[in-house]
Amino acid sequence: MRLVMDENGDVHVTGMPLLFADTLGRVPALLESEDPRARERLAPRTFEDDEEEAQWRRLSTPDLLHLIASRAETVRSDLAALRWEPDGPGDTFALTIPAAHRPAFEAALNGAVQSLYGSSGLSQEELQRNPGELGDLDRDIALLRIRWLTAFLGDLLMVQERGMLDDTIDEMEGDDTDDGDIDGDGDGDGDDDEPRA
């Protein structure tokens, strides 16, 4: 998979594997999930005191829900332009992320990781393992999708510096040779920290 940023700041993604395209297609629904575990990851507790927390949620929840819905709609509109590559290396797709949409797209990817992490019930120990090792198909797929989305978010940030990036998302299944930062906290150690908020 290749990411290229043009002179306008638009990011053109080509060679996108079918299963990753499917994962991206789930991002809006992950942001809009009503699963309490997902909602807790998207809007974690702020105050220890119950009254302060309740007041904070009364004040902040409408704005937060509006922001999440806006990000979901931005991604949904961009994904509507996802196209199959007839001359690609196989069943691959291409997508353009407009420069103006990049911040919302990046925030949506992070939110989707949080939502999926919460709703899947994966533990910190399980985040360190490889897809296929958990003994449960749904959890293995959730782990793979978390890795893909986290890697793609990192790629979007990196391509802004490099201008072009050849990604290895299509080679990640069962590969434990990446940088270990599968928990998405940016420290490269892959342990102790939950996916970043």
Residue frames relative to the residue before (quaternion, step in Angstrom):
aa qw qx qy qz dx dy dz
M 1.0000 0.0000 0.0000 0.0000 0.00 0.00 0.00
R 0.1332 -0.8054 0.5761 0.0417 3.56 -0.92 0.90
L 0.1431 -0.7528 0.6375 0.0800 3.54 -1.12 0.82
V 0.0002 -0.7861 0.6170 -0.0367 3.55 -0.89 0.99
M 0.2140 -0.7599 0.6013 0.1232 3.56 -0.93 0.94
D 0.2856 -0.7724 0.5413 0.1698 3.58 -0.75 1.01
E 0.7445 -0.4322 0.2753 0.4279 3.56 -1.32 0.04
N 0.6595 0.4946 -0.3079 0.4750 3.59 1.23 -0.34
G 0.5572 -0.6190 0.3834 0.3992 3.56 1.28 -0.14
D 0.4654 0.6477 -0.4646 0.3847 3.59 1.27 0.12
V 0.2669 -0.7532 0.5798 0.1589 3.56 -1.07 0.77
H 0.1605 -0.7845 0.5967 0.0530 3.55 -0.76 1.14
V 0.1248 -0.7941 0.5943 0.0232 3.55 -0.65 1.20
T 0.0154 0.7993 -0.5991 0.0431 3.57 -0.76 1.06
G 0.7693 0.3456 -0.2598 0.4705 3.54 -1.26 0.40
M 0.3156 0.7737 -0.4946 0.2392 3.58 1.16 0.57
P 0.4138 -0.7244 0.4896 0.2535 3.62 -0.63 1.07
L 0.6526 -0.5565 0.3593 0.3678 3.53 -1.14 0.71
L 0.7015 0.4727 -0.2878 0.4490 3.59 0.80 -0.96
F 0.6400 0.4910 -0.3440 0.4806 3.59 1.09 -0.56
A 0.5953 0.5443 -0.3609 0.4682 3.59 1.08 -0.67
D 0.6342 0.5207 -0.3201 0.4735 3.57 1.04 -0.77
T 0.6386 0.5233 -0.3212 0.4639 3.59 1.02 -0.81
L 0.6452 0.5022 -0.3205 0.4783 3.60 0.93 -0.84
G 0.6439 0.5470 -0.3228 0.4266 3.56 1.00 -0.79
R 0.6618 0.5086 -0.2966 0.4642 3.58 1.22 -0.40
V 0.4507 0.7277 -0.4371 0.2762 3.60 1.24 -0.26
P 0.6688 0.4878 -0.3436 0.4435 3.67 0.74 -0.82
A 0.6673 0.4959 -0.3089 0.4620 3.59 0.92 -0.86
L 0.6206 0.5315 -0.3466 0.4607 3.59 1.04 -0.68
L 0.6555 0.5051 -0.3113 0.4673 3.59 1.01 -0.78
E 0.7420 0.4060 -0.2087 0.4910 3.57 1.06 -0.76
S 0.3397 0.7768 -0.4759 0.2340 3.58 1.29 0.11
E 0.3166 -0.7424 0.5645 0.1732 3.54 -1.09 0.81
D 0.3939 0.7126 -0.4861 0.3176 3.59 1.27 0.07
P 0.4803 -0.6985 0.4419 0.2935 3.63 -0.65 1.05
R 0.6359 0.5322 -0.3354 0.4471 3.59 1.06 -0.69
A 0.6449 0.4955 -0.3136 0.4901 3.57 1.08 -0.70
R 0.6536 0.5184 -0.3194 0.4495 3.59 0.94 -0.88
E 0.6306 0.5366 -0.3323 0.4517 3.57 1.06 -0.73
R 0.6527 0.4926 -0.3158 0.4813 3.59 1.06 -0.66
L 0.6854 0.4797 -0.2845 0.4682 3.59 1.02 -0.76
A 0.7846 0.1113 -0.0573 0.6073 3.57 1.14 -0.62
P 0.0749 -0.8476 0.5244 0.0303 3.59 0.41 1.19
R 0.6471 -0.5166 0.3934 0.3996 3.54 -1.26 0.44
T 0.2785 -0.7846 0.5409 0.1197 3.56 -0.99 0.93
F 0.8017 0.2098 -0.0829 0.5536 3.59 0.95 -0.91
E 0.4886 -0.6442 0.5004 0.3096 3.57 -1.15 0.62
D 0.6592 0.4987 -0.3039 0.4736 3.58 1.03 -0.80
D 0.4864 -0.7056 0.4371 0.2731 3.58 -0.76 1.06
E 0.6605 0.5063 -0.3180 0.4541 3.59 0.96 -0.81
E 0.6521 0.5000 -0.3154 0.4746 3.56 0.97 -0.83
E 0.6419 0.5244 -0.3202 0.4587 3.55 1.01 -0.81
A 0.6561 0.5134 -0.3085 0.4590 3.58 0.94 -0.90
Q 0.6550 0.5020 -0.3101 0.4720 3.58 0.97 -0.84
W 0.6442 0.5272 -0.3181 0.4537 3.56 0.96 -0.88
R 0.6751 0.4929 -0.2950 0.4628 3.56 0.94 -0.88
R 0.6115 0.5398 -0.3550 0.4568 3.59 1.04 -0.67
L 0.7149 0.4531 -0.2501 0.4702 3.56 1.00 -0.85
S 0.7859 0.3922 -0.1815 0.4423 3.56 0.88 -0.94
T 0.5729 0.6515 -0.3830 0.3173 3.58 1.05 -0.70
P 0.6572 0.5059 -0.3552 0.4311 3.69 0.78 -0.78
D 0.6715 0.4850 -0.3039 0.4707 3.59 0.91 -0.86
L 0.6537 0.5174 -0.3164 0.4525 3.57 0.97 -0.86
L 0.6616 0.4993 -0.3094 0.4661 3.58 0.91 -0.86
H 0.6296 0.5238 -0.3322 0.4679 3.58 1.05 -0.74
L 0.6541 0.5129 -0.3098 0.4617 3.58 0.97 -0.86
I 0.6573 0.5035 -0.3087 0.4682 3.59 0.92 -0.89
A 0.6600 0.5051 -0.3070 0.4637 3.58 0.95 -0.88
S 0.6347 0.5301 -0.3264 0.4578 3.58 1.04 -0.75
R 0.6557 0.4984 -0.3081 0.4761 3.57 0.97 -0.83
A 0.6394 0.5255 -0.3253 0.4574 3.56 0.97 -0.84
E 0.6704 0.4969 -0.2977 0.4638 3.58 0.95 -0.84
T 0.6120 0.5423 -0.3467 0.4596 3.60 1.06 -0.71
V 0.6752 0.4746 -0.2920 0.4833 3.58 0.87 -0.95
R 0.6382 0.5368 -0.3286 0.4433 3.57 0.94 -0.86
S 0.6729 0.4898 -0.3019 0.4648 3.59 0.93 -0.85
D 0.6504 0.4981 -0.3222 0.4744 3.60 1.01 -0.74
L 0.6706 0.5058 -0.3022 0.4508 3.58 0.97 -0.83
A 0.5418 0.6131 -0.4032 0.4099 3.58 1.20 -0.38
A 0.6939 0.4448 -0.2614 0.5023 3.58 1.25 -0.48
L 0.3519 0.7266 -0.5084 0.2994 3.61 1.24 0.23
R 0.0390 -0.8331 0.5513 -0.0246 3.57 -0.74 1.00
W 0.4909 -0.6429 0.5111 0.2907 3.53 -1.16 0.71
E 0.3162 -0.7434 0.5604 0.1824 3.55 -1.05 0.79
P 0.2754 -0.7979 0.5094 0.1674 3.63 -0.17 1.20
D 0.7418 0.3591 -0.2103 0.5259 3.60 1.14 -0.57
G 0.4099 0.7334 -0.4559 0.2937 3.58 1.25 0.31
P 0.7010 -0.4909 0.3263 0.4014 3.56 -1.32 0.02
G 0.7850 -0.0718 0.0666 0.6117 3.60 1.25 -0.02
D 0.7414 -0.2900 0.2622 0.5455 3.55 -0.98 -0.85
T 0.2655 0.7724 -0.5230 0.2437 3.56 0.31 1.29
F 0.2632 -0.7683 0.5737 0.1064 3.50 -1.29 0.54
A 0.2575 -0.7451 0.5949 0.1570 3.53 -1.31 0.35
L 0.0446 -0.7896 0.6116 -0.0229 3.54 -1.14 0.72
T 0.1740 -0.7533 0.6233 0.1178 3.54 -1.12 0.72
I 0.1542 -0.7602 0.6270 0.0724 3.55 -0.90 1.01
P 0.3501 -0.7590 0.5050 0.2149 3.61 -0.39 1.18
A 0.6351 -0.5595 0.3777 0.3755 3.55 -1.12 0.73
A 0.6737 0.5129 -0.3012 0.4386 3.59 0.93 -0.89
H 0.6986 0.4697 -0.2647 0.4704 3.58 1.19 -0.50
R 0.4679 0.7297 -0.4273 0.2567 3.57 1.19 -0.39
P 0.6691 0.4929 -0.3390 0.4409 3.67 0.75 -0.85
A 0.6706 0.4800 -0.3030 0.4775 3.60 0.94 -0.85
F 0.6350 0.5326 -0.3271 0.4540 3.58 1.02 -0.79
E 0.6634 0.4982 -0.3010 0.4701 3.58 0.94 -0.89
A 0.6570 0.4949 -0.3124 0.4752 3.59 0.95 -0.84
A 0.6375 0.5300 -0.3252 0.4549 3.57 1.06 -0.75
L 0.6250 0.5298 -0.3385 0.4629 3.59 1.00 -0.76
N 0.6585 0.5006 -0.3049 0.4720 3.56 0.94 -0.90
G 0.6554 0.5112 -0.3059 0.4643 3.57 0.98 -0.84
A 0.6383 0.5264 -0.3253 0.4578 3.57 1.02 -0.78
V 0.6165 0.5287 -0.3383 0.4753 3.58 1.06 -0.76
Q 0.6556 0.5106 -0.3126 0.4601 3.58 0.91 -0.90
S 0.6664 0.5146 -0.2960 0.4511 3.56 0.90 -0.96
L 0.6897 0.4791 -0.2782 0.4662 3.56 0.89 -0.96
Y 0.6198 0.5363 -0.3354 0.4643 3.56 1.05 -0.77
G 0.6883 0.4840 -0.2854 0.4589 3.57 0.90 -0.89
S 0.7317 0.4507 -0.2524 0.4447 3.57 0.76 -1.03
S 0.6461 0.5304 -0.3253 0.4421 3.60 1.13 -0.55
G 0.3426 -0.7639 0.4797 0.2625 3.57 1.18 -0.52
L 0.3179 0.7591 -0.5104 0.2492 3.58 1.19 0.42
S 0.3619 -0.7179 0.5533 0.2179 3.54 -1.09 0.74
Q 0.6651 -0.4757 0.3752 0.4366 3.56 -1.29 0.18
E 0.6356 0.5276 -0.3348 0.4534 3.58 0.99 -0.79
E 0.6705 0.5030 -0.3016 0.4544 3.58 0.96 -0.83
L 0.5868 0.5797 -0.3709 0.4266 3.59 1.10 -0.56
Q 0.6691 0.5078 -0.2987 0.4531 3.59 1.14 -0.56
R 0.6260 0.5597 -0.3351 0.4272 3.57 1.22 -0.31
N 0.5401 -0.6189 0.4659 0.3290 3.54 -1.31 0.21
P 0.5717 -0.5595 0.4556 0.3907 3.60 -1.09 0.58
G 0.7203 0.3805 -0.3120 0.4889 3.54 -0.89 0.99
E 0.6770 0.4983 -0.2875 0.4591 3.57 1.25 -0.30
L 0.5946 0.6216 -0.3562 0.3648 3.60 1.21 -0.24
G 0.4159 -0.7415 0.4465 0.2790 3.58 1.22 -0.30
D 0.7036 0.3390 -0.2485 0.5729 3.57 1.27 0.31
L 0.4553 -0.7372 0.4219 0.2669 3.57 -0.47 1.20
D 0.6662 0.5115 -0.3164 0.4410 3.60 0.86 -0.93
R 0.6899 0.4694 -0.2835 0.4726 3.58 0.94 -0.86
D 0.6171 0.5328 -0.3418 0.4674 3.58 1.07 -0.69
I 0.6634 0.4885 -0.3030 0.4789 3.59 0.96 -0.85
A 0.6282 0.5254 -0.3403 0.4621 3.60 0.99 -0.78
L 0.6446 0.5155 -0.3193 0.4657 3.60 0.96 -0.83
L 0.6525 0.5089 -0.3144 0.4653 3.58 0.94 -0.85
R 0.6655 0.4965 -0.3067 0.4654 3.58 0.94 -0.87
I 0.6139 0.5345 -0.3474 0.4655 3.61 1.02 -0.72
R 0.6608 0.5017 -0.3103 0.4642 3.58 0.91 -0.86
W 0.6587 0.5150 -0.3143 0.4495 3.56 0.89 -0.91
L 0.6942 0.4791 -0.2855 0.4550 3.58 0.79 -1.00
T 0.6418 0.5148 -0.3207 0.4693 3.58 1.01 -0.80
A 0.6583 0.5049 -0.3060 0.4670 3.58 0.97 -0.86
F 0.6639 0.5056 -0.3097 0.4558 3.58 0.94 -0.85
L 0.6094 0.5355 -0.3458 0.4715 3.58 1.05 -0.72
G 0.6577 0.5021 -0.3059 0.4710 3.57 0.92 -0.87
D 0.6450 0.5265 -0.3176 0.4538 3.57 1.03 -0.78
L 0.6368 0.5255 -0.3302 0.4575 3.59 0.99 -0.79
L 0.6602 0.4861 -0.3071 0.4833 3.57 1.02 -0.76
M 0.6853 0.5042 -0.2862 0.4408 3.57 0.96 -0.86
V 0.6449 0.5418 -0.3384 0.4195 3.59 0.98 -0.78
Q 0.5585 0.5947 -0.3905 0.4266 3.58 1.21 -0.40
E 0.6888 0.4470 -0.2726 0.5014 3.58 1.16 -0.55
R 0.7729 0.3927 -0.1870 0.4620 3.56 0.93 -0.91
G 0.4118 -0.7161 0.4720 0.3079 3.58 1.11 -0.61
M 0.7871 -0.0047 0.0085 0.6167 3.60 1.14 -0.62
L 0.0097 0.8050 -0.5912 0.0497 3.56 -1.03 0.79
D 0.2219 -0.7299 0.6315 0.1387 3.55 -0.94 0.95
D 0.2137 -0.8100 0.5401 0.0808 3.53 -0.51 1.24
T 0.3063 -0.7523 0.5543 0.1817 3.56 -1.25 0.38
I 0.2232 0.8014 -0.5290 0.1677 3.60 1.14 0.49
D 0.6831 0.4924 -0.3017 0.4471 3.58 0.96 -0.81
E 0.6937 0.4355 -0.2773 0.5022 3.61 1.27 -0.11
M 0.5100 0.7167 -0.3805 0.2856 3.59 1.29 -0.11
E 0.5201 0.6594 -0.4377 0.3213 3.63 1.07 -0.47
G 0.8528 0.0654 -0.0882 0.5105 3.53 -0.67 1.17
D 0.5521 0.6142 -0.3923 0.4049 3.58 1.28 0.12
D 0.1113 -0.8122 0.5709 0.0456 3.57 -0.67 1.07
T 0.5081 0.6677 -0.4088 0.3591 3.57 1.21 0.48
D 0.4321 0.6872 -0.4904 0.3171 3.59 1.17 0.32
D 0.7428 -0.4528 0.2643 0.4164 3.57 -1.28 -0.11
G 0.5531 -0.6552 0.3749 0.3526 3.58 1.26 0.12
D 0.5812 0.6094 -0.3733 0.3891 3.58 1.23 -0.11
I 0.1627 0.8356 -0.5119 0.1154 3.57 0.91 0.89
D 0.6294 0.5254 -0.3615 0.4440 3.57 1.17 -0.29
G 0.4734 -0.7418 0.3967 0.2613 3.57 1.28 0.10
D 0.4925 0.6862 -0.4348 0.3124 3.59 1.14 0.32
G 0.5305 -0.6862 0.3782 0.3236 3.56 1.30 0.05
D 0.6261 0.5697 -0.3600 0.3923 3.61 1.19 -0.05
G 0.4882 -0.7188 0.3949 0.2984 3.55 1.30 0.02
D 0.6093 0.5889 -0.3736 0.3774 3.61 1.17 -0.07
G 0.3286 -0.7940 0.4623 0.2189 3.54 1.24 -0.40
D 0.7389 0.3767 -0.2593 0.4949 3.61 1.12 0.28
D 0.8021 0.3594 -0.2736 0.3907 3.46 -1.46 0.25
D 0.7702 0.3389 -0.1962 0.5034 3.62 0.86 -0.84
E 0.4349 -0.6675 0.5345 0.2824 3.54 -1.14 0.65
P 0.6774 -0.4466 0.3481 0.4697 3.58 -1.24 0.21
R 0.5720 -0.6600 0.3687 0.3183 3.54 -0.90 0.96
A 0.4130 -0.7080 0.5177 0.2452 3.54 -1.11 0.72
